Amino acid sequence: MNDRDQQSTSIPGLAHGQLCYLQIPATDVLASARFYERVFGWQVDPPDSGFEAPSLIGQWITDRPASPDAGPVGWILVADIRRTLRAAEQAGAILRDGPKPDGPRWLASFSDPAGNLVGLAQHTSSAIEAPGAHAPEQRVAPVPEHLHTVTPRLAVENATAAIDFYIEAFDAHELGERHCAPDGTLIHAELQIGDSVVMVTEDDGFKALLCTYWPDVDSAWDRALAAGAEVVHPLADQFYGERGGRIQDPFGQQWMLSARLEKLSAAEIAARAPAPD
């Protein structure tokens, strides 16, 4: 062991040679502070005193020009590189590169409001995994193979009787397993009618709902909200193996936006279901 290896720091949790302080050039300190706070959740209070990030502290400075290309580039670890890029662009960043695979990680970069080049890194078990994955099971197709983009979902008071009616009236064929609550209430069933699928559920305060599946549900969600939709149920990873949420459009219609994360059986979904209140 050499002398350098034997050196220690006086700051708990930091190792010799670890990057611990960062100065970021800024043309408008407040604007830069708010940008990094919004995109990365850095603690900024007050902005002119600097910031705190995981294992790192620093400040914005105005006595040096921004670094758009030359010099070292800081790479910030993120959990979801696509979502972080969207947040950065919405906050005023300019996309520079990526996302693209680089060994067991995905990399991307953007220019912050002052013009600094900032790198993003999302680590995965392999570079084959798509960025934005919320779990290893994300490798399944986000849009179920038997569905189109939009599928109607009917809410009825007596689902069993309704399904029997649709079978008799429209020659419907039930697909897969029914998903029911512990008390027997039908949560989800699918019927094939001709070349289309109709979903059925017990009454949930609405008569019909449009269910949509998207390869990138976060982008679809952000676009709908930007167009004026209102959140009914927030977008989140759900226990039944999908990432989804519900919105209401300006005309009173409700839409579910989803992406499949896992293929689960009815038994697996029931085992994961939260306990009733």
N, C-alpha and C positions, 0 to 999 in steps of 0.2 A: 504493500500500500504506500503510495507516495504522499508528499505533504499536502497536495491538493485534495486527495481523497480524505485526509484527516481533518480538513477544515470543516467548521460548522457555522451555522448562522444563528443569530440571536432572535430570529422570528420563528415561532413554532409553526410546524407544518410546511416550511419551505426548505428546500434542499440547496446545497451549494451548486451554482451553475444554472439554477432555474430562473426563467424569466419572471420577474416579479413586479416591474414597474414599467408603464408604457406612457409615452407622450404622443398625443395625436394632434397634428396640425389642424387648425380650424380657421375659417374666415369669419364665422359667427359661432361663438362658443355655445350660446344657448341653443341654437339650431342643431349643432352637432351633438350636444348633450341629449337633447330630446330624441334625436334620431337613434342613438345607441340604446337609450333607455327603452324606446318603443320596440326596436328590432330584437335586442338581446336580453332585455330585462335587467340591464345593469343598474345598480343603485346610484342615483344621481341626485344629491341633495346637500347643499345647493349646487347648481351646475359649475360655478366658477371654482369650487373647491375640489373638483375632480370626480372620479367614479370609483366604484368597487365592483369587480367581477370575480367569478370563482378563481381563487389563487392568484389574483392580479389586482393591482390598484394603479391609478394613473390620473392624468389630467389632460385637458385640451389646451393647446398653446397657440399663440398668434404671431410668434416671432420667427417662425420658420414656414416656408411654403409647403403646400401639400406634396405628397409623393405619389403621383399617378402611375409611375412605371419603375423608376430606378430605386435601388436600395432594397433592404429586407422587406418582405411582405408578411404581415401577421395573418395567421390562419386561425379562425375561431371555430371551435368544435360546436356543432349543432346537432339536435336530435332528428330534425326533418329539414333537409337542405332545400327542398322545393318550397315548403311553407315559409322558411326563413327568407328565401329570395323574393317571394311574393310580398312579404311584410316589408322587406327593404325597399322594393320598388314603390310600394304604396307610400312609404315614408320619404321618398325622394331620391333613392339610389338609382344608379344606371348600371344595368347588367353588363358585365365585361366578358365572362366566359362560363361555360358549363350550364348545368351539371354534367360531369363526365367521370367515368371510372378511372381510378388510379390505384391499382393493387386492391387491398381490402378497405377501400374508402371511396367516397365520391367527393369531388372538388368542384367549386364554383367561385366566382369572384365578382365584385361590383365596385363601383366608385361611390364613396359616401358623399354627403352634401358639400364637403370641402374639396373633393376631388381625389382623396386618398384611395389607393387600391387596397381593398380588403378581401381576404380569402375566407372561404367557408369550407369546412370539412365535416363529412358525415361518415362515421365508421360503420362498417357492416361486416358480416362474417366472410363475405366475398364480394368482389366488385360486380358480380353477376346480379346481385340483388338490386332491385329498382330503388332509387332514392325516394324517400317519402314513405317507406314501409313502416308500418306500425307494429309489426310482429313478423317472425319468420314465415308465418302462414300467408303473408301478403303475396306469395308467389302464385296463388290461385288467381284466376281471372276476376277482376273487380266487377265485371258485368256477368251475371249468370248466363251460361251458354244458351239456355232455352228462352231467355227473355229479350225483348227489344228495349229501347231506351225508356219508353213510357208504358206502364202497366196500370190499369185501373184497379183500385182496391175498394170493395163494397163493404159497408158496415151494416149489419142486420141484427135484429133482436134475437132471432132463432136461426143460428147458422146451419144447424143440421137440416132443418126443414128447407132452408133456402138452397142448400147444396142439392138436396133431393129434387127440388123444383128445377134447378138449372140443368140437372142431368136429364130429367124428363122433357123439359121444354126445349133445350138447345143441344141435346145430345152431348153434354159436357162429360169430360173424363177427368177424374181427380188425379193430380200429380203428386208424387211423393207422400210424405207423412204429414198428418195434421199436428200442429203445435198448440197445446192446450195448457191453460193455467191449472194449478192443483185442484181448483174447484170444478174443473171441467169446462170452463169458459173457453171458447175457441179463440185463439190468438191469431193463427194464420193457417190458411189452406189455399191451394192453388188449383184452378180448374182450367183445362184446355178446352176451348170452344172454337172449333174450326182451326184456323192458324194463329189464334190469339190466346193469351193467358189472362185470366181474371182472378184476382186475389179476393179472399173472403175473410172477414173477421167479425166477432160479435160487436154490438153497438159500442162505440167509443166516443160518442158525442158528435159524430159526423155521419153523413150518409154515403159519401164517396170521397176518395182520396186518390190522387195521382202519384204513383210510385215510379221513381226514375233511378236508373243506375248509370254511373259515370266512371270512366277510367281514372279521372282525377276529380274526385268529389269535392275536395277543398277548393279547387278553382271554380267549379260550378257553383258552389255555395257562395263564394265571395262575389261572383258575377251577379247572382240573383239578388243578394243584399244590396249591391251597388245600384241595381236597377230599381230598387224600391220595395223589395219583399221584406216582410217582418218575420222575426224568429218566433216560432211556436214551441219547438223543442230544439235546444242547441245541438250543433253538429258534434258528435263524440263517438268514440269506439264503444260499441254496444255488446252486451253479454252474448247475444245470439250470433256473433261472428261477422258483423258488418260495422262499418263506420257510416253513421247516418244521422240525419236530423230532419226536422219538419219546418217548413215556412208557409206563410200565407201571402198570396200575391195581392196587388192593390185592388183586385176585383172580388176578393172574398174566397177564392179557391185555395185549398191547401195541397201542398206538394211534399212528398218525401224525397230527399236526395240521399243516395246511398252508394257505397262501394263494398263489395264483398271482401272480407279479410280471410275467412276460413270456411271450409265446408264442414258443417256440424250436423249430427243426427238430432232427432227430436229429444232423445235421452240426454245427449250432451248439453243441449240448450236448456233443458229442464234442470240439469244439475248445476248450471251456472246462474240460473235465474235468481234475482235478489229475493229475499224473504218478503212476503207481503206485509204491509204496514199493520 
